Amino acid sequence: MPPHSTIRRTAIDLIGRGFTVWEPYMDVSAVLMGLLELCADAEKQLANITMGLPLNPAADSARSARHALSLIATARPPAFITTIAREVHRHTAMQANSQSQQNVHTTSLGRAKTEIIRVIDILIEKMPTDVVDLLVEVMDIIMYCIEGSLVKKKGLNECFPAICKFYMVGYCDRSHRIAVGARQGSVALYDVRTGKCQNIHGHKGPITAVSFAPDGRYLATYSNADSHISFWQMNTSLLGSIGMLNSTPQLKCIKTYQVPPVQPASPGSQNALKLARLIWTSNRNVILMAHDGKEHRFMV
């Protein structure tokens, strides 16, 4: 079959529109990788086309594949996120193998980073409650798609502002580390410079908010489910602070306080994502700000 035939574009459209029906009979990973391959160069193929004029076959296939990806992702966010995250982990392992490094960026996943980020952005905007359940996997994908040097230079908020809307995500400009709170009560700590991730377990329920102190020496984590706020001391040694020797940051929980639980404005609403946030007023003082304006002040 020709690579950009009408029959193939029709099949792509059917897969996108009927994904929830076909999913049990499909290799989801193969479908997503195939669609990413078709739309990897979509920006280039569609950039210079005047609206209203016929598309060439390759550009039409790219547009169809891009639309199908969006439909699949919004129909089944967990399937899209977990599948792409699994592929990211596989490709990261390939990248660690010196014999495979030269081939990594020629793969569908490596060439379609812009498209993957576009779809993740759509999911965050339209289906945040689905995204928050898989926030660590989403951050794994973002860390793969956006160069660490760019995040280090510009900051996470400028590189991908959508993810920073979640109170469960924090970025430290000083140490270039990202903290992501998970539904299981753990926190994933990413080092932007090395790409490495460390998990810390400090709560018995989903993380509601995380935030770094302005100087980067402390990380505050709060879980409304277990009604506790914890403070973690970051590694402040010279080697750790400048990321030498690929050192893993050493964290130590130095204080934990019990806090009265915050009640959502209305049960089952998206307000549960914005229950409370952490605001540092100095390097050692932080405010837990509830959605209703109530404040709890703490000192490390």
C-alpha positions in Angstrom: 0.0 0.0 0.0 1.4 3.5 -0.8 2.6 5.3 2.3 0.1 8.2 1.9 -2.9 6.7 0.2 -6.5 7.7 0.7 -7.2 4.2 2.2 -4.5 4.6 4.7 -5.7 8.1 5.7 -9.2 6.7 6.1 -7.9 3.9 8.4 -6.0 6.5 10.5 -9.2 8.5 10.9 -11.2 5.4 11.9 -8.6 4.4 14.5 -8.7 7.9 16.0 -12.5 8.2 16.1 -13.1 4.6 17.3 -10.1 4.0 19.5 -12.2 3.0 22.5 -13.8 0.3 20.4 -10.6 -1.0 18.8 -8.2 -0.7 21.7 -8.7 -4.3 23.1 -7.7 -5.7 19.7 -4.7 -3.4 19.1 -1.1 -3.1 20.0 -1.5 0.4 21.5 2.3 1.1 21.5 2.6 0.2 17.8 -0.4 2.4 16.9 0.9 5.4 18.7 4.5 5.0 17.4 3.1 4.6 13.8 1.0 7.8 14.2 4.0 9.7 15.7 6.1 8.6 12.7 3.6 10.0 10.3 3.3 13.4 12.1 6.9 13.7 13.2 7.5 16.4 10.6 4.0 17.9 10.7 5.2 21.4 11.6 7.4 21.5 8.6 4.8 19.9 6.2 1.9 22.1 7.3 3.7 25.4 8.0 3.7 26.8 4.5 0.3 25.5 3.3 -2.3 28.3 2.7 -5.6 27.5 4.2 -8.2 26.3 1.7 -5.7 24.9 -0.8 -5.4 21.1 -1.3 -2.8 19.3 0.8 -0.1 17.1 -0.7 -0.5 13.4 0.3 2.3 13.5 2.9 0.9 16.7 4.6 -2.6 15.2 4.5 -1.3 12.1 6.3 0.5 14.2 8.8 -2.6 16.2 9.5 -4.7 13.0 9.8 -2.2 11.4 12.2 -2.0 14.5 14.3 -5.8 14.6 14.6 -6.0 10.9 15.4 -3.3 11.3 18.2 -5.4 14.1 19.8 -8.6 12.0 19.6 -6.9 8.9 21.1 -5.2 10.9 23.9 -8.4 12.7 24.9 -10.5 9.5 24.7 -8.1 7.4 26.8 -5.6 9.7 28.6 -4.2 6.9 30.8 -3.5 4.7 27.8 -1.7 7.5 25.9 0.4 8.7 28.9 1.4 5.2 30.2 2.3 4.0 26.7 4.4 7.0 25.8 6.1 7.0 29.2 6.9 3.3 28.7 8.4 4.1 25.3 10.4 7.0 26.9 11.9 4.7 29.5 12.8 2.2 26.8 14.5 4.8 24.6 16.3 6.3 27.6 17.7 2.9 28.3 18.8 2.7 24.7 20.4 6.1 25.0 22.5 4.8 27.9 23.9 2.2 25.6 26.8 3.8 23.7 26.2 1.5 20.7 22.6 2.8 20.4 23.2 6.6 20.9 23.6 7.4 17.3 20.2 5.9 16.4 18.0 7.3 19.2 17.2 10.7 17.6 16.2 9.0 14.3 13.4 7.0 16.0 9.7 8.0 15.8 9.8 9.1 19.5 12.9 11.2 19.1 11.7 13.0 16.0 8.1 13.6 17.3 9.0 15.3 20.5 7.1 18.5 19.5 4.0 16.5 18.7 4.1 14.7 22.0 4.4 17.9 23.9 1.5 19.4 21.9 -0.8 16.4 23.0 0.4 16.6 26.6 -0.5 20.3 26.6 -4.0 19.5 25.3 -4.5 16.9 28.0 -3.4 19.3 30.8 -5.8 21.9 29.5 -8.8 19.7 28.9 -8.4 16.7 31.3 -6.3 17.8 34.3 -8.0 15.3 36.6 -6.7 12.5 34.4 -3.3 14.0 34.1 -2.8 14.4 37.9 -3.2 10.7 38.5 -0.2 10.1 36.3 1.8 13.3 37.0 5.1 11.5 37.4 4.8 9.7 34.1 3.8 13.0 32.4 7.0 14.6 33.8 9.1 11.7 32.6 7.7 12.4 29.1 8.3 16.2 29.4 11.9 15.6 30.6 12.5 13.5 27.6 11.0 15.9 25.1 12.5 19.1 26.4 16.3 19.5 26.6 17.6 19.8 30.2 20.0 22.6 29.1 17.0 24.6 28.0 15.1 24.1 31.2 18.2 25.1 33.2 18.6 28.2 31.1 15.0 29.4 31.0 13.3 27.6 33.9 10.4 25.1 33.8 7.7 27.8 33.8 9.0 29.3 30.6 9.7 26.0 28.8 6.4 24.3 29.7 4.1 26.6 31.7 1.1 24.2 31.6 2.7 21.7 34.0 3.4 24.4 36.5 -0.3 25.0 37.0 -0.4 22.0 39.3 0.4 22.7 42.9 2.0 19.2 43.0 4.9 20.4 40.8 7.7 22.6 42.0 10.9 23.9 40.3 14.1 25.3 42.0 16.1 27.8 39.9 19.0 27.5 42.3 19.5 23.7 42.2 17.8 23.1 38.9 15.6 20.4 40.4 12.0 19.5 39.8 9.7 17.9 42.4 6.5 16.1 41.4 4.0 14.8 44.0 2.4 11.5 43.2 -1.0 10.0 44.0 0.7 7.2 46.0 2.2 9.7 48.5 5.7 9.7 47.0 7.6 12.6 45.5 9.8 12.3 42.4 12.8 14.5 42.4 14.4 15.2 39.0 17.9 16.7 38.5 17.6 18.7 35.3 21.3 18.6 34.7 21.7 14.9 34.8 18.1 13.8 33.9 18.2 11.4 36.9 15.1 10.9 39.1 15.0 10.0 42.8 11.8 8.9 44.6 11.2 9.8 48.3 8.3 8.3 50.3 7.0 10.6 53.0 3.2 10.6 53.0 0.4 8.0 53.3 -1.9 9.7 50.7 -1.8 11.7 47.5 0.5 14.8 47.5 -1.5 18.0 47.4 1.4 20.5 47.1 5.2 20.8 46.9 7.5 23.8 46.9 11.2 24.5 47.2 12.6 27.2 49.5 14.0 30.2 47.6 17.6 29.2 48.3 16.9 25.6 47.4 18.0 24.1 50.7 14.5 22.8 51.7 11.6 21.1 50.0 8.2 21.3 51.6 5.6 18.6 50.8 2.0 18.5 51.9 -0.7 15.8 51.7 -4.3 16.7 52.6 -5.1 13.0 52.7 -2.8 12.3 55.7 -3.0 15.9 57.0 0.7 16.4 57.3 3.3 18.8 56.0 6.9 17.6 55.8 10.2 19.5 55.3 13.1 17.9 53.6 16.7 19.1 53.7 18.4 19.0 50.4 22.1 18.1 49.9 24.1 21.4 50.4 27.6 20.0 49.9 29.8 21.5 47.2 29.7 18.4 45.0 25.9 18.0 45.4 25.2 21.7 44.8 27.0 21.8 41.5 26.0 18.3 40.3 29.5 16.8 40.1 30.2 13.1 40.0 26.6 12.5 39.0 25.8 12.6 42.8 22.3 11.7 43.9 20.9 14.4 46.1 20.7 13.4 49.7 17.4 14.2 51.3 16.5 14.0 55.0 13.1 14.7 56.5 13.8 17.2 59.3 10.3 18.2 60.4 6.7 17.1 60.1 3.7 18.9 61.3 0.0 17.8 61.5 -2.4 20.1 59.8 -6.3 20.2 59.9 -7.6 18.8 56.5 -8.8 21.2 53.9 -12.4 20.5 52.6 -12.9 21.0 48.9 -15.4 23.7 47.8 -17.6 21.1 46.1 -17.0 17.3 46.2 -15.9 15.6 42.9 -15.0 18.9 41.2 -11.6 20.0 39.8 -11.3 22.2 42.9 -9.7 19.1 44.5 -6.6 19.9 42.3 -6.3 23.4 43.9 -7.0 22.5 47.5 -3.9 24.2 48.9 -0.5 25.5 47.9 2.7 26.2 49.6 4.2 29.8 49.6 7.7 30.5 51.0 8.0 34.0 52.6 11.7 33.5 53.3 14.3 30.7 53.2 12.9 29.2 56.4 9.3 30.3 56.6 6.4 28.9 54.5 2.6 29.4 54.4 0.1 26.7 53.6 -2.6 28.6 51.8 -6.0 26.8 51.5 -8.3 27.5 48.6 -10.7 29.3 51.0 -8.0 31.7 52.1 -7.1 30.1 55.4 -3.4 30.1 56.2 -1.2 28.0 58.3 2.4 29.2 58.9 5.4 27.1 59.6 9.1 27.5 60.2 11.8 25.0 59.3 
